[in-house]
Amino acid sequence: MLSSTEQDRLYRAYRVWKRTLEVLDDEDSTRRWIVRINRSLGGEAPLALLDTEVGYELVLDTLGRIEYGVVA
C-alpha cells in the first residue's frame, strides 16, 4: 500500500507523462524529455520537480509553452 504522499507523486508523474505524450506525440521523445535537464525548469529534469505542487505546475506550464511554440 502506498502512502498518500507516494500516491500523490505517482498521480503527478502519470499526469505529466500523459500531457507530455500529448504535446510531443512520441513515447521515445516523451521519455527523454521527462528525464533530461531543462533550462526552462531551472536546470532540473521535469521528473525531479514532481514532488511538489509548485514543481508540477511549472512542468505543466512548460509543456503548454512547448505546445504553443512560446519560447521559454
Buried (B, 14 or more C-beta within 10 A) or exposed (E): EEEEEEEBBEEBBEBBBEBBBEBBEEEEEBBEBBEEEBEBBEEBBBBBBBBEEEBBEBBBBBBEBBEEEEEE
